[in-house]
Amino acid sequence: MQDTPNAVEMRGIVKRFPGVLANDHTDFDLRLGEVHALLGENGAGKSTLMNVLAGMYKPDEGQIIVKGAQVRFSSPRDAIAAGLGMIHQHFMLVPTQTVTENIILGLSEPHFYLPMAELDKRVMALQEQYGLKVDPRAKIWQLSVGEQQRVEILKMLYRGARVLIMDEPTAVLTPQEVDELFVTLRSMTASGHSIVFISHKLDEVLAIANRVTVLRHGKVTASGLSTIGVTKAQLALLMVGREVVFSVDKKPAVPGEVALSIDDICAENDRGLPALRNFSLQVRQGEIIGMVGVAGNGQSELAQVITGLRGCSCGRVLIAGEDIANMKPYAAIKRHVAHVPEDRHGVGSSPGLSLADNLIMKNYRESPVSKGWVLNRSVVRKQANQLKTEYDIIAPSIDVQARLLSGGNLQKAILAREMSAGPKLIIAVQPTRGLDVGAIEAVHKVLLQEREKGTAILLISEELEEIMALADRIVGIYEGKNMGELPAQTATLTQIGLMMAGTPQGSAQTKEQ
C-alpha cells in the first residue's frame, strides 16, 4: 500500500477560532482505496480539520491537494464536486422532509417536477447495494437515530462521492449494524473509494483502518501509522498523553430502597405507534440497572416518560413512592432526577446560550443563583467556572456558546450540570456516545461515584461492554416489552443478544444451554 497514490493531501493546515487554535500546521494524507482513521481527544481538532477538507471552513493557512492538484473550496458544494463528501456526527437533515427529499436536497436536478416514485426507486437501489436499509418515504423525524445516520451516508453516496469523510459513523449503530457497515466500507475501498474514519472506538479503528493519524491539541502526534501490530493501549497513550485504564473497578452493590418504580407503562412513539407495552421495572438506591436493546425498541420513549418529556396512556411512574406520570419535566427535576439525554444538542442543551447559562439550567430558579426573577451573575459565573474546572470542560471561556463546543465537551457540560444538582436518580441515555477514551473513563468514574453515594441509576446504552462493566443488573427491552433481567456478573453476550432479539430471559438461558 505504500506505493499507492494519494487521493487527498493536506499540508500545514491552520484554523483559528476566537480564543482557540483548532489546527496548528496540521498535515494529513489519504491514499486511494484505504480507510485512514483520525484519532484524538474531544476538541483535538479532528472534526475541524475534516470540515476544512469538506469545504465547511476555509483554512487560515495551508494547502489542500486532491488528485495531485491544489484546490480551494468555498463551500461543501465545491468539495462534493471534487468527489469529497462528509457525513457529520450531528445530522444535517430536515426533520419534516422524507428520506428521499433529504437525499436529493440541494442537487441541481431535477429542476421543477420531482418524479418521487422514480427517485424513491433510485434510493432503494442504492441502499440495497450498500446494505443501508431505511424507508425512502418516511419523514426524518419519524426515524430512529441509527436510521438517520444511514440517510446521511446514502446522501453522500447518491452524490457519487469517491472520498467519504465519516465523523463518528458508528456512534449510533448496534454491534450488528457496525459489522454490516464495515462490510460496506471494505467493499467501497475495494472498488477504489477512500475513507477518513473519525472515531473514539479503538477496537473499531484497529478492525477497519489501514492507517491512523493522531491529533492532540491541534497538532499531529502520529502521522499515517500502520495499524498492523498496534494495540489499544498504544493508541490511547498517543491520544491523551497518559495511560488509560480500560477495566472498571467497582465494589459490590448494596441496593437500598426502591427509588424508581415503573408500573405497567404504555406509551406511543412519534409515529403514533406503540413504543412501550405494559412495561414494568424497579431501580433501587445504590445500583446501576443496564438496559439493552436494539435502537428503536422503546428505550428512548421510556427515558422520556420518566423525565416528563413524553406522556403515557397507562401505568405509573413512581419516584420515591410519588406518581409523576404525565407531569411536566419540572416534577422530575424537583424530585432530584438527573437526565443525560440521547440527543445532547436538541434536548440536553440550548446551543445558542452560553456554557455558563447551560450549566445553571437546573437551578436557575433557586437561591443563590437567582433572587426572584433576577439572576445573580457573579454567582452564575463562579459556579460555572468551578464546574468547568472540575469536569475538565475544554472551552475558551464560560461565555462561549454551547454550539461551539465539541461533542465530548458538551457532554461533559451536561454531566456537570446534572451531577452538581445532587441527584437521587439518574437516567443516563448513551452517556458516552462519541466520547474519547479519556472522557469515557471520566464518565464511568462519575457514574460509579454516584452509585457509591446511594444514587439509583438507569443506564440505557448500546455499548454492551459498557453495560456489562457498569451494571449490577441487566434488563432487556424488545418492542417495548421487558424481556427479563440478568445479574451482570454472570450474564453472557449470547444471553444478552437473545434478549435484544426478543427472547425472554428464561428462554435465553435455556437456548444457551
N, C-alpha and C positions, 0 to 999 in steps of 0.2 A: 504493500500500500504506500510505501514511501515515495515511489516514483509517480504516484497518481497526481495529476494536476489539481490545482486549487480551483474550487468553484467560486470562493469568496476570500478576499484578504482585507483585513482592517489594520491600518498602520498608524500608531501614535494617536489614537482617538482620545480627545479631551472633551468632556462635557461638564459644564458647571451649572448649578442652580444656586439661588440665593443662600449663602451660608454653607453650601455643600459642593465638594468636588467629587462628582459621582464616578467619573472615569479619568484616570491620571495617566495619559500617554499609554493607552492600552492597545496591545496587539492581539490579533486573533485571526486564525485561518481555518477554512473549511474545505476539505478535499471532496472531489466528486465521488459519489457513491459511499459516503461514510456517515455514521452517526457520531457527532462530536459533542460531548457533554460539557456544559458550562456550569461550574460549581462555585459556591461561595455562600457566606452567611447572608441573612436578610440584610439588605442595604449595602451589599458589597459592590453593587454596580452592574450586576448581570442583566437585569431587565432593561436598564438604561442603555447599556451597550447594544442590546438587540433592538431596542426601539430606534436607535440611531441607524442600525442596519436596515430596519424595516421602513424607514422614512418618516417615523413619527416625530423624531427630533433631528435637528441639524447639529452636527458636531461643531464645537468651537475651534477645534484643530484636528488635523489628521486626514487620512485618505481612506476611501473605500474602493476596492478594485473587484470587479465582477467579470469573470471570464477573461482576465488579462487587461481589461480596460478600466481606467478610472472613471467613477460615476459620482454624480451629485444628485441626491434625492430631495425633492421639495415637498413630497407627500407620500403616503403609503401607495397611492396610485402609481407613482413613478417606480417604486420598488417592485410592485406586482407586475408592472410592465416588463421589468428586467428579470422576472421569474422568481422573486423573493416574496414569500408570504409569511406573516406571523400569526400564530394562534396564541392569544393573550390568556394569562392566568385569570383575569377578570373579564368576563364575557362582553363582547362588543355586539350585542344583539338587541333588536327592537322587540320588546315583550309582546306587543299587540299584533305582530305580524306572524305569518306562518313560517314554517321551516324553509320552504322553497322561496318565499318572498325575501327572507333574510339572506339566503344564499345568492340570489341574483341582484340584491340591492347594490346600487352604485355602478352596475355594468352599463355600457353604452347600448347594448342590445338585450332584449327587444326595446323598441322605441316607445310606441304609444299603446299598442294592443299586446296584452300578456296572454299567450296561449298556455294557461295554467296547467291544463291536463298534460300537455306535451312536456312542460318544464318539470312537473312532478315526476314524469317517467324518467327524465334525464337524471334527476336527483336519486330516484330509486336505483337506476342502473349504476350510478356512481357508488352508492352506499353498499350495494351488493358486491361490487368489485373490490372494495376495501374493507368489507365486513363491519360497517358502521351503521347499525340499524336505528332508524328513527322515522316516525310518521311524517311524510312531507307536508301533510295538510294540517298538522297540529300547530297551534299557536305556541310561541316560545314560553309564555307564562304558564302553560299547561304542562311543560316538560320538567322532568327531574333535572337536577344539576348535572348528572352524568350525561343525560341526553343532550343538554345544551352544549356540553363540551364537544360532543360528536358533530353538532351543527357547525361549530367553529372550524373543526378540521375539514368537514365537507366544503365549507365556504372557500377555503384556500385551494383545495384540490379541484374544485369546479373552475377556478380561475387559471388552472394549469401551472401552478407554482412548481418549480423544479427544486428550489431550496425552501425548506419548511423550517421555520423557527418556532419551536414548541416550548412555551413557558409553563412549566409545571403541568404537563398534559395528563399525568396520571393522578393528580391530586384528588380528582372526583370519581375515579374509577375503582371498581371492585377488583380483587386479585384476578378473577377470571377475565374481566374486561382488559386488564393490563396485559395479560398473556395474549389476548386477541390483538391488542394494539401493537404489541411487539412483533407479532407475525406480520401485520400490515407494514410496519416500518422496515422490517427486513426485506419484504417483497419490494417496497419502494426503493430502497438503496440498491437492490439487485438490478432494478430497472434504470438506475442512473440518478435517482433523486439523492439529494444531500440534506441532512437533517441536523439542526442545532437542537440539543436536548437539554433544557434548563430544568434541573431537578435538585431536591434535597434528599431524595431517597437513594442512598448509596448502593443498596443491593440492586436496585433497578439500573443504576448507572453502570455498574460492573456487568450486568446481564446484557445490556443493549449497546453500550457505547464502544466504539473503536479507540477513541482518544478522549482525553479530558484536559480542559483548561480551568484553572482555579483562580478566582479573584478574591482579594482581601483588601478592603478599604479602597476600591477602585484600581488597584494595581494587580498585575499578574504575579502569582506566586508559583505557578506551574503551567507551562505552555505546551500544549499538544502531547501530553503524557500518555503513552500507550497503557491501556487498561490490563494488559496481559501481566499477571503476577502481582498486581496491585491489590492491597487489602482495604477494607472499610476504615480501619484504624488509621492507615496512612493518609487516605483522602480526608478524613475528619481533621487530622492534625494540620494538613495543608489549608483547610478551610478556616479553622478557628484559632490556629496557633497554639493549641494545647490538646492534651489527651482528653477524649470524650468517653464517658462511661456509658456503654450501651445496655448493660444489665440494670435492672431496677431492684434496689434493696428495700424491701418493705417488711414491717413487722406483722405478725398475725392480727387479723381484725378482731375487735372486741365490739360487736354490734350492740347498740343500745335500743332506745325506744324507737317506734316507727315514726319517721319524720315525714314520709310521703306515702300515701295510700291511694293508688289508682283503682277505682272500683267500677268495673263494667262500663268503661268509656266507649262511646260510639261517636265518630266524627267523620266528616267528609273532606275530601281534598279540594283543590282549586277547580277541578273539573266537575265538582258535584257528585263524585263517585265515592263509595265507602272507602275510608282510609284506615279507620280503627273500628274493629268489630268486637264489642264487648271485651275490651282489653283491661286486664287487671294486673297490678304489680305493687309490691311494697319495697320501700328503701328505708333502711334503718340508720340511725346515727352511727358514725364511725365506720361505715363500709362504703365500698365502691361497687355499684352494680354496672356491669358492662353489657350494653345492648348491641347485638349483632344482627345484621340483616342486609340484604342487597338493597341498594338505593331505591327509594320509591315504594317501600313496603309499610310506610306509616310512621317511621321513626321521627321525621321532621314534624309531622302533624301532632304526634304525641308531645314533643317538647313545646310546641306552640299552645296546645291545650293546657298544659301545666302552668305555663307562664302567662296565660291570658291573651295570647295573640290569635287564638282560634277558639271558636265556640264548639260545644259538643251537644249532640242531640239526646244523649242519655248518659247516665253514670255520674260519679262523683270524683272530685279531686280534693283529697283531704291533706292539708298541711298542718301538722301537729294537731290533728283532730278537727280542724275547721274546713268546711267545704267552700272552695273558691271557684268551682266550675262556673264558667260563663261570666266571671267577673273581669274587670279591666286589669291590665298588667300591673297597675299600682297595688292591687290587692296582694299579688305575689311579692312585690318589692317590699311592702310593709311587713311581710312575714319573713323577711330576710332570705328570699330566694335569689340566688345569683344565676344569671343566664349567659352562657357563652354560645351565641347562636352560630348556625352553619354559615350564614351569609354575613360576613364581618363588615361589609360595606353597606348593604341595603338595610340591615336590621341592627347590627351590632354597633354602628357608629353613625354620626352625622358628618359626612365627608366635607361639607362646606364650613363647618365650625372648627375652631382651633383645637389643638391637642388638649389644652387646659380645660376648655368647655366640655369636651368629650369625657374627660376624667371625672367631672363632677356631676354627670348626668343623673346619678342615682341619689345624690344627697344635696342637690341644689335647693331643695325646699327647706332644708334644716339648718339650724344654727350650728356652728358659727359661719357656715358658707353663705348663708343669706339671713337677712332680717326683714321679715315681711316679704315685699316684692323686690327688694334690692339685694343684689349680690355684693358680698364683701370681697372685692377684687384682690386685696392683699392676701386674704386667707386662701382664695382660689389659687393664686399663683404659688403660694407656699406649699399647699397640698400637692399641686400638680408637679412642681419641681421635685418634691420628695418621692412621689411615685415614679417619675421619670428616672430618677437615680436608682431607686430600689429595684425596679423591674428592667433596668438597662434598656430603656426605650431610646433608640438612636434617632435623634431629630435635632435640627439646628437650634430649636428653642421650643418652649411650650406654646408659642404663638403660631407655629406652623399649622396650616390646615391639615386635617386628618387625611384628606385625599392624597396628600403628597408623601405620606409615609409608605414605606414598603409594606407588603402584606404581613410579614412577620412582625414588624414593629407595631403595626396597627393591632395585631392580635395580642401583643404584649400590653398595649394600652387598654384593651378590653378586659384582659385578665386583671390588670392593676385596678381598674375601676370596680370590677365585680368582687374581687377578693378583699379589697380595702373596706368594703361595706359590712364586713363581719357576717358572712353568710352562715346559715344553718342548714341550707340545702343548696346544692349546686347542680344545675342542669347544663352539662357540657356537651355540645354537639360538634364533632370533628374539631376538637380544640387544637390539634397540631397540624391540621391540613396546610400544606405549603410552607411549613417551617423548616429551618435548617437543623442539623443535628444538635447544635448547641442550644438552640431555642426549645427544641423538643425535650431535651434533658431538663431545662428550666421549668417547662410546663408540668412535666411529670413530677418534679420535685414539689411544685406548688400544690398539686392535687393530693399528693401523699401527705404533705404537711397539714392540709385541711382535714384529711381523714384522721390524722393523729389527734387533731383538736376535737374530734367528735362530729364533724360535719358529715352529713349524708350526701352522697354523690351519685348521680345517674350519668354515666359516661356513654354517650352514643358515638360510636366510631366505626369506620370501615377498615381501620388498620387492625387486623386480627392480632398481630404481635403486641400492639399497644393494649388491647383488651386483655389478652392473656397475662401480660406483665402487671397491669394495674388492678384488674378487677378481683373482687373476692367471690362474687357470683356472676355467672354469665347467663343472660336471658336472650332467647332467640325471638325474632319477630318476622312473620311472613304474612303478607296480605292483611295486615292489621290485626293479626291474632298472635297471642302469646304461645310460642312453641315449647314453653317449659324452661327450666333453668338447670345449670350445671355448676358444681363447685369448680372455681378456676384452677385450683391446684391439680385436679385430676382430669380436667377437660382436654380432649384431643381435637386437633384440627378437623379430623373426619367427623366427629360428633357435631362440632360447631357448623361445619359445612352442610351437614344434613339438615340441621335446624334452619339454616338460612335458605335451604331449598324447599322447606315446607314440611319436613318430617318432625313430628312431635318428639320431645326429648326422650321419652321411654322407648319409642320405636328406633330413635337414632342410636341408643346404646345397644339394642338388640341387633340392629343391622351391622354394627361394627363388630360385634362378637361373632 
